Amino acid sequence: MSADLAAALLASTLTMAVPLLLAALGELIAERAGVLNIGLEGMLLGGAFAALTVALLSGSVALGVAAALAVGAGLGGLLALFVAHWNANQVVAGTALNLLAAGITGVAYRAVFGVTGAALTITGAPALPLPGLSTLPVLGPFFNQTLIGYAAFALVPVVGGWLAYSLGGLRLRMVGENPHAAETQGVAVRRVRLAALVCCGMLAAAGGAFLSIAYANTFVEGMSAGRGFIALAIVIVGRRSAPGIMVAALCFGFATALQFHFQALGLAVPFQFFLILPYVLTLLVLAGFAGRAAAPAALGQPYER
């Protein structure tokens, strides 16, 4: 493999990994609080639409990202209302959130931009190459990313360190392991789960914003394309640790990037074969890791005081 091809493959891998990494880090925080957030797909989609629409209408990418974060926080708070306050089934509530986001973004897309959406294109977030490092052979793409891309990888030690060493992280993990014991220590369980889901929503929506204003520079209905469910698998494969999640996200990003490069080679293979690669990988790793990855003891369980 030539150095240019390796650099191009690495650049594609990083681009594909960023939204997965952001959504998976959000899911890690939610699961550590005892909430299984199936609604990641809807949060990604809502963030993508909000970011693109606001950035297009205002001419500011920063405002687009801020809008995505606000929408993600709102969706996270809505999910928390059902699963943390009313103790609804977490899988059902998350699925309903996915359907809600898909419906609202589809209707809003047609209402604002028409059926074709011909005007739905923006310049997008620029890459910010680091002087000297971005020109390194092969590894240069690591240092030539958008601000969202840099932030995604910078959040890995921040989230990991906060969960492991901070008082807030300890309280969050207590809620996920034994919420009743946490309550006896004065921890407001429902409030912690609300904060965890709001944070999860913001991170997932940031991943959606990356898709629409840093990767595609447009919005297409259903453009999350199952990434929310892949992020759920990444949390399992990464053994619910931030560094493991980053490695898993890069592996899934590599599998996604391969499909584009294989198609570019013009091989005598149906293109549908390459399109299913990331999803086949998801099924394989879930089959191999789901039974061995330790989950928080109270994950998915409703909390009754």
PAPA-154830 format. One record per atom (N, C-alpha, C): residue in one letter; x, y, z. Coordinates in steps of 0.02 Angstrom, whole numbers, plus 32768, in hexadecimal, padded with zeros to 4 digits. Layout:
# residues N
AXYZ
...
# end
This chain:
# residues 305
M802A7FC48000
M800080008000
M802C803E8000
S801F806C7FD1
S804680A97FCD
S803680D78008
A806481068014
A80598135804B
A801C8161803E
D801281747FFF
D7FD8819E7FEF
D7F9681797FFB
L7F95813A7FE8
L7F5881127FF3
L7F4C8108803D
A7F8280FB8063
A7F7A80F180AB
A7F61813180CC
A7F7B816B80B6
A7F6581AA80D3
A7F1C81B880C2
A7F0981A88084
A7EC381B28070
A7E9481848098
L7EA9814680A3
L7E80811780C9
L7E7B812D8112
L7EB38147812E
L7EB1815F8173
L7E83819C8179
A7E8781C98148
A7E5C8204814A
A7E1281F08148
S7E0181C0811D
S7DBC81A88119
S7DA78186815A
T7DD581608177
T7DC7813D81B6
T7DB6816E81EE
L7DDF81A381F4
L7DD381D58228
L7D9181F9821D
T7D82820981DE
T7D43822B81CF
T7D07820081E1
M7D0B81C081D1
M7CD4819381E0
M7CCE8185822B
A7D078189824F
A7D0881778296
A7CED81AF82C3
V7CF481EE82AE
V7CE2822682DB
V7C9A822482F2
P7C68821F82C5
P7C22821D82DF
P7C1581E08309
L7C3381A782F8
L7C2B816B8321
L7C4981748366
L7C8381938369
L7CA5819E83A9
L7C7D81CC83D6
L7C63820383BA
L7C3D823283E2
L7BFD821183FD
A7BD981ED83D3
A7B9C81CC83E9
A7BAB8196841D
A7BE281718413
A7BF3813C8442
A7C0981578485
L7C2D818F8486
L7C3F81AE84C6
L7C0181C584EB
G7BD181E184C7
G7B9281F384E7
G7B6E81B78503
E7B6D818184DD
E7B4D814384F5
E7B7281278532
L7BB4812D8533
L7BDA8117856E
L7BC3813A85AD
I7BBA817C85A9
I7BA481A285E3
I7B5E818C85F8
A7B31818385C7
A7AED816E85D7
A7AEC812985F6
E7B1280FA85DB
E7B1280B685F5
E7B3180B3863B
R7B6480DB8647
R7B8180DD868A
R7B4F80F686BE
A7B1C811B86A6
A7AE7813286D3
A7AAD810086D5
G7AB380C986B2
G7A80809586B3
G7A4A809B867F
V7A5580C5864B
V7A2380CF8617
V7A3E80B585D4
L7A18808885B5
L7A29806F8573
L7A06809C8540
N7A2C80C5851E
N7A0F80F784F0
N7A0C80DB84A9
I79D480BF8497
I79CA80A78453
I79BE80E18423
G79B1811C843E
G799F81558414
G79DA817B83F6
L7A15815E83F6
L7A4F817F83D9
L7A4581928390
E7A248165836C
E7A1981718324
E79F181B2831A
G79BC81BA8341
G799481F6833B
G79BA82358350
M79E5822F8382
M7A0C82698398
M7A3F827D8363
L7A5E824C8343
L7A8C825B830C
L7A67827F82D3
L7A2D826582C2
L7A078281828B
L79EE82C7829B
G79D582D082D8
G79BE831382EC
G79F7834682ED
G7A3183328305
G7A6B835F8306
G7A82837082C0
A7A80833F8292
A7A95834C824D
A7A68837F822B
F7A2683768234
F79F783A48214
F79FB83EA8232
A79FE83EE8274
A7A0184308295
A7A4084568281
A7A7984338280
A7AB884548270
A7AB8846E8229
L7AA2844581FA
L7AA3845A81B4
L7A72849381A7
T7A37848D81C3
T7A0484C081B7
T7A18850481D3
V7A2F85068211
V7A4285458230
V7A818561820E
A7AB1853681FE
A7AED854E81DD
A7ADD856B8198
L7AAE854C8175
L7A9B85658133
L7A7685A88137
L7A4885AD8167
L7A1F85EA816C
L7A458624818B
S7A74861581B7
S7A99864A81DA
S7ADD865981BA
G7AF686298194
G7B3986328177
G7B70862481A8
S7B61860881E3
S7B9385FC8216
S7B9385B28229
V7BCC8592821F
V7BD3854C8233
V7BD08545827F
A7BEC857682A3
A7BEC857482EC
A7BA485748306
L7B7A859D82E9
L7B34859E82FF
L7B11855C82EE
G7B24853E82B7
G7B0984FD82A5
G7B1A84C882D9
V7B5984C882EF
V7B6D84988323
V7B4984A68364
A7B4284E68376
A7B1E84F883B3
A7AD584E083B0
A7AB684E78375
A7A7184D0836D
A7A6D84858375
A7A9E84618359
A7A9E84188361
A7AA4840483AA
L7ACF842683CF
L7AD784168416
L7A978424843C
A7A74845A842A
A7A35846A844C
A7A008436843D
V79FC842083FE
V79CC83EC83EC
V79DD83AA840E
G7A1D839A8412
G7A32835D8434
G7A20835E847E
A7A2B8398849D
A7A19839F84E4
A79CE839784ED
G79A783B484BF
G795F83AE84C4
G7947836684BC
L79638342848C
L795082FC8481
L796682D184BD
G79A082E084D8
G79B782BB8513
G798982C8854F
G797583078558
G79478317858E
G790382F78584
L78EC82F48545
L78AB82D48537
L78AE828A8548
L78E582698534
L78EC82228543
L78F08217858F
A7914824485B2
A791A823E85FA
A78D68246861D
L78AB82708602
L78698279861E
L784382368620
F784B820F85EC
F782781D085E8
F784A81998610
V788C81928608
V78AE81588626
V78C68165866D
A78D681A3867F
A78EF81B186C2
A78B981C986F1
H788881ED86D6
H785382088701
H781681DB8702
W780081C486C7
W77C4819A86C3
W77D4814F86BF
N7813813D86BF
N782880F786BF
N780C80CF8684
A780980EE864A
A77F480CA860F
A782A809885FA
N7816806685D4
N7846803585BB
N787A80598590
Q78BA8050859E
Q78EE8076857D
Q78F580658533
V78EC80278522
V78F1801384DC
V78B7803084B3
V787B802C84CF
V7841804684AC
V7846809284A4
A785A80B484DA
A785F80FD84D8
A7894811384A6
G78CD80F184A5
G790181028476
G78EC80F6842E
T78C980BF8422
T78B080B283DE
T787E80E783C8
A785380FB83F7
A7823813083E7
A7847817283D6
L787D818083F9
L78A481BC83EB
L78C181BA83A5
N78DA817F8391
N78F48178834D
N78BF81868318
L7884816A8323
L784D817582F4
L783881BE82F3
L783681DE832E
L782382248332
L78548250830C
A789582448316
A78C8826C82F5
A78C6826282A9
A78BD82248293
A78B98216824C
A787D823A822C
G78448239824F
G780982598234
G780F82A58233
I782782C2826A
I782B830B826E
I785D8326823C
T789983078237
T78CB83208208
T78B3831981BF
G788E82E281B1
G787482D9816D
G7841830E815B
V7813831B8188
V77DF834E817C
V77FE83948178
A782B83A381A6
A784B83E581A6
A787683EF8168
Y789783BB8153
Y78C183BF8116
Y789783D480DA
R785D83B680D2
R783283C78099
R7812840C80A2
A7802841C80E1
A77E2845D80ED
A7811849880E0
V7850848F80F2
V788084C780ED
V78A184C980A8
F78B2848F808E
F78DB848D8051
F78B8846E8014
G787A8459801D
G7857843A7FE5
G786883F17FDE
V784B83D17FAD
V785483897FA4
V789B83787F8E
T78B783A17F61
T78F983927F47
T793283A87F74
G792783DE7F9A
G795C83F77FC4
G7998840F7F9D
A798D842D7F63
A79C484407F37
A79F284757F57
A79D684A07F83
A79FE84D57FA0
A7A2284BF7FE0
L7A1A84807FF2
L7A3384688032
L7A7D8454802D
T7AA784858020
T7AEF8478801B
T7B1484B3803A
I7B4784A58062
I7B6E84DB8081
I7BB884CD8076
T7BDF84FF8086
T7C2884F7807F
T7C4384C580B2
G7C2784C780EE
G7C3B84978121
G7C7384AF814D
A7C8084898181
A7CB5849A81B0
A7CFA848D8191
P7D2884BD8196
P7D6A84B48176
P7D97848781A0
A7DC58466817F
A7DF8844081A3
A7E2B847181C0
L7E47846081F9
L7E78848A821B
L7EBA84648221
P7EE3846581ED
P7F22844081F0
P7F52845E8223
L7F7484328248
L7FA684498277
L7FE984518252
P8008848B8256
P804584968230
P807B84638242
G809A8447820E
G80D084178217
G80B783D0821F
L808283C68247
L806A83828254
L803D8369821C
S8016839581FE
S7FE6838081CB
S80088368818B
T804783768183
T806B83618147
T809383218152
L808D8303818D
L80B182C58199
L8098828E816A
P80C482638152
P80AE822C8127
P808281FC814D
V804C81E6812E
V801C81B58148
V7FF481D18183
L801781EA81B8
L7FF5820181F5
L7FDA824881F0
G7FE8826A81B9
G7FD282AF81B2
G7F8882BB81BD
P7F5A828D81A6
P7F12829981B0
P7EFE82A081F9
F7F2482848228
F7F14828C826F
F7F1482D58283
F7F3D82FD8261
F7F4783438274
F7F2B8372823F
N7EFA835A8219
N7ED9838381E6
N7E8E837581E8
Q7E6E83898220
Q7E28837B822B
Q7E0283BB8239
T7DC183B6823A
T7D9883EE824F
T7D9A83F4829B
L7D80842B82B4
L7D80843682FC
L7D578400831F
I7D2083EA8300
I7CF883B5831E
I7D2083748322
G7D47836682EE
G7D70832A82EF
G7DA4832B8326
Y7DC68364832E
Y7DF7836A8364
Y7DD4836183A8
A7D9A838183AF
A7D76837E83EF
A7D61833783FF
A7D4D831083CD
A7D3782CB83D9
A7D6F82A283F8
F7DAB82A683DD
F7DE2827E83F8
F7DFC829B8439
A7DF782DE8442
A7E0C82FC8481
A7DDD82E884BA
L7D9E82D984AA
L7D6E82C684DD
L7D7B828184FA
V7DA1825884D7
V7DAD821484EF
V7DCF82148534
P7E088236853C
P7E2682378580
P7DFD825F85B2
V7DD982928599
V7DB082BB85C6
V7D78829185E4
V7D52826F85B9
V7D1B824585D2
V7D35820B85FC
G7D6A81EA85E3
G7D8681B28609
G7D9F81C7864E
G7DC381FF8650
G7DDD82178690
G7DA6822D86BF
W7D73824F86A3
W7D3C826786CE
W7D16822C86EC
L7D0881F986C5
L7CE481BF86DF
L7D0D819A8714
A7D4E8197870A
A7D77816E8737
A7D8E81928776
Y7D9981D48772
Y7DBC81F587A8
Y7D96822F87C9
S7D5F824487AD
S7D3C827D87CA
S7D02826787F7
L7CEE82938824
L7CB58285884F
L7C75827D8827
G7C6C82A887F4
G7C3182A387CA
G7C30826087A5
G7C6A824A878C
G7C6D820A876A
G7C5E81D08799
L7C7581D587D7
L7C6681A18809
L7C1B819D8817
R7BFB81D7881E
R7BB381D7882A
R7B8D81BA87EE
L7BA481CB87B2
L7B8481B08776
L7B8A81648775
R7BC581498784
R7BCE81018783
R7BA780DE87BC
M7BA1810187F4
M7B7880E5882A
M7B2F80DD8815
V7B16810F87F1
V7AD0810D87D9
V7AC780D387A9
G7AF980C68780
G7AF58090874F
G7AFC804C876E
E7B1F804787A6
E7B29800587C5
E7AF37FF587F9
N7AE480268824
N7AB3801A8859
N7A92805C886B
P7A5E806F8848
P7A3F80B08854
P7A2480B9889B
H7A0C808388B9
H79F1808A88FD
H7A298097892F
A7A6280778926
A7A9B80868951
A7AB380CD8946
A7AB280E38907
A7AC6812888F8
A7A98815A891B
E7A578149891C
E7A278176893C
E7A34817D8987
T7A49814689A6
T7A57814A89EE
T7A94817689FD
Q7ABE818189C9
Q7AF881AD89D1
Q7AE881F589BD
G7AA8820289B1
G7A94824689A1
G7A9782588957
V7A9E8226892B
V7AA2823388E3
V7A5B823688C7
A7A4B826A88A2
A7A0A82718882
A7A0B82488842
V79F0820C8845
V79F781DC880E
V79D781F687CF
R799A820E87D3
R797782258797
R799B82628778
R79B5828D87A3
R79D882C78789
R7A1982B38766
V7A3B82828781
V7A78826A8761
V7A69824B871E
R7A348223871A
R7A22820586DA
R7A0B823886A7
L79E8826B86BF
L79D582A28692
L7A1382C48676
A7A4382D486A0
A7A8082F58689
A7AA782C98659
A7AA982878667
A7ACD8259863C
A7AAD825685F7
L7A6A825585F4
L7A49825085B3
L7A4E8292858C
V7A4C82CA85AF
V7A56830A858D
V7A9C830E856F
C7ACD82F88595
C7B1282F8857C
C7B1982C78542
C7AF9828D8547
C7AFA825B8512
C7ADB827884D2
G7AA3829A84DA
G7A8282B984A1
G7AAD82ED847F
M7ACF831584A6
M7AFA83498489
M7B35832B8463
L7B5382F7847E
L7B8B82D8845B
L7B7482B5841B
A7B3C8292841F
A7B22827083E3
A7B0F82A483AE
A7AF082DB83C3
A7ADD830F8393
A7B1A83308375
A7B508336839C
A7B8E83508380
A7BA983228349
G7BA182E08354
G7BB382B1831F
G7B8882BB82E1
G7B4882C882EA
G7B1C82D782B2
G7B308317828F
A7B44834A82B6
A7B5A83898298
A7B98837D826D
F7BC483528284
F7C008342825D
F7BEC8324821A
L7BBB82F8821A
L7BA582D881DC
L7B8C830C81A9
S7B66833C81C0
S7B45836A8191
S7B6F83A6817F
I7B9A83BF81AC
I7BBD83FD819C
I7C0983F48198
A7C2283B981A5
A7C6A83AD819F
A7C7A83748170
Y7C4A83488163
Y7C55830F8137
Y7C2F831680F5
A7BED831680F9
A7BC4831880BC
A7BB6835E80A3
N7BB7838F80D0
N7BA583D580C0
N7B5F83DB80A3
T7B3483AE80B6
T7AEE83AF80A2
T7AC7838380D2
F7A86838080C8
F7A5D835480F1
F7A33832880C3
V7A3082E980D5
V7A0782B880B1
V79DE829380E5
E799F828880D7
E797482638106
E799482208117
G799682118159
G79B281D2816F
G79FD81CE8167
M7A2082078165
M7A6882068157
M7A9181E88191
S7A7381DF81CB
S7A9781BD8201
S7AA5817481EF
A7A7B815681C6
A7A88811581A6
A7A9F80DF81D7
G7A7E80DB8210
G7A8E80A6823F
G7ACA80B2826C
R7AE880EE8268
R7B2380FB8291
R7B1480FA82DC
G7AD6810B82EE
G7AC581098335
G7AC880C28350
F7AB280918329
F7AB4804C833F
F7AFB8031833D
I7B238048830D
I7B698035830C
I7B8C8050834A
A7B7A808E835F
A7B9880AA839C
A7B88808083D9
L7B4C806583DC
L7B3A80378412
L7B697FFB8413
A7B767FE083D8
A7BA47FA783D3
A7BEB7FBB83E7
I7BFF7FF883D6
I7C42800F83E7
I7C4C80138432
V7C1980278456
V7C1E802A84A0
V7C297FE484BC
I7C087FB2849F
I7C127F6E84B7
I7C577F5584A5
V7C6B7F5F8467
V7CAD7F488451
V7CE47F6C8478
G7CDB7FAC8487
G7D0D7FD184AC
G7D0C7FC484F6
R7CE67F93850C
R7CE27F7F8553
R7CCF7FB98580
R7CA77FE78566
R7C8D8020858D
R7CC5804885AE
S7CFC80518589
S7D32807D859E
S7D4080AD8565
A7D5280EA8575
A7D5C811D8541
A7D94810A8510
P7DCF80F38527
P7E0380E084F7
P7DED80A584CB
G7DCB807484E8
G7DB4803C84C1
G7D808050848E
I7D568080849F
I7D2480998470
I7D4680BD8436
M7D7B80E28443
M7D9E8104840D
M7DBC80D183DC
V7DDB809D83F7
V7DF8806983CB
V7DC1804883A2
A7D8A803783C3
A7D538017839F
A7D368044836A
A7D2F80868379
A7D1580B58348
A7D4280BA830B
L7D8380B88317
L7DB380BA82DF
L7DAD807B82B5
C7DA2804182D5
C7D9A800382B0
C7D5C80058284
F7D25801D82A0
F7CE880228279
F7CEF80588243
G7D12808E8253
G7D1F80C18220
G7D4980A581E7
F7D78807A81F7
F7DA1805B81C4
F7D77802D8197
A7D4A800781B6
A7D1E7FDB818F
A7CF180048160
T7CDA803E8178
T7CB08069814E
T7CD980888116
A7D17809D8126
A7D4180BC80F4
A7D54808A80BD
L7D5C804B80D0
L7D6F8019809F
L7D3D80138066
Q7CFD801C8077
Q7CCA80138043
Q7CD38046800C
F7CE78084801D
F7CF180B67FEA
F7D2F80A77FBF
H7D6480917FDF
H7DA180837FBA
H7D9A80447F8F
F7D7580127FA8
F7D6A7FD67F80
F7D407FE77F42
Q7D0D80117F4C
Q7CE480247F12
Q7D0D804C7EDF
A7D3C80747EF7
A7D65809B7EC9
A7D9580707EA0
L7DA480347EB9
L7DD180077E95
L7DB07FE87E58
G7D6D7FEC7E55
G7D4A7FD07E1C
G7D4B7F857E19
L7D4A7F647E52
L7D4B7F1B7E53
L7D0A7EFF7E38
A7D0E7EC37E1D
A7CD37EA27E00
A7CA97E827E37
V7C947EAB7E67
V7C6C7E947EA0
V7C327EC57EA7
P7BF67EAC7EB2
P7BBD7EDA7EBB
P7BCB7F0D7EF2
F7BBB7F4C7EE5
F7BCB7F817F16
F7BA57F777F57
Q7B6D7F537F56
Q7B477F477F93
Q7B707F207FC6
F7B9E7EF67FAD
F7BC97ED07FDB
F7BF37EFF8006
F7C0D7F347FE8
F7C377F63800E
F7C0C7F8D803E
L7BCE7F9C802A
L7BA37FC58054
L7B917FA28095
I7B8E7F608094
I7B797F3C80D1
I7BB37F2E8100
L7BF07F3E80ED
L7C2A7F2D8116
L7C247F47815E
P7C147F88816A
P7C117F9F81B0
P7BDA7F7C81D8
Y7BA27F6B81B7
Y7B6B7F4D81DC
Y7B787F0381EA
V7B9A7EE181BC
V7BAE7E9C81C9
V7BDF7E9A8202
L7C0E7ECA8203
L7C3E7ECE8239
L7C1B7EDA827B
T7BE77F04827B
T7BC17F1182B8
T7BA27ED182D3
L7B837EA982A8
L7B637E6A82BD
L7B977E3982D7
L7BD17E3682B6
L7C047E0682CB
L7C207E178310
V7C2F7E58831A
V7C4C7E6A835B
V7C197E658393
L7BDA7E738384
L7BA67E6A83B7
L7B9F7E2183CA
A7BA37DF58398
A7B9E7DAE83A7
A7BDA7D9683D0
G7C137DB683C6
G7C4F7D9F83EA
G7C5A7DC1842C
F7C427DFF8434
F7C527E268470
F7C187E3084A0
A7BDB7E2C8487
A7BA27E3F84B0
A7B9F7E1884F1
G7BAF7DD884F0
G7BAB7DAF852C
G7BE57DB7855B
R7C1C7DD78544
R7C587DDB856D
R7C657E218588
A7C417E53856F
A7C4C7E988585
A7C227EA685C2
A7C437EB685FA
A7C1F7EC38639
A7BFA7F058634
A7BBA7F038645
A7B8F7F3E8643
A7B817F55868B
P7B717F958695
P7B5C7FAB86D7
P7B217F8286F1
A7B217F738731
A7AEF7F46874D
A7AA87F5E8743
A7A9D7F9F8745
A7A597FBA8740
A7A497FD286FA
L7A707FBF86C8
L7A647FD68684
L7A217FBF866A
G79F87FEE8653
G79B77FDD8637
G79807FD48669
Q798F7FD986AA
Q795D7FCC86DD
Q793D800E86F4
P78FC800F86FC
P78DB804C8717
P78ED8056875F
Y78E980938775
Y78FB80A487BB
Y78BD80BA87E0
E78AD80968815
E787680A98841
E789280BA8885
R788180F5889D
R789B810A88DE
R787D80DF8916
# end
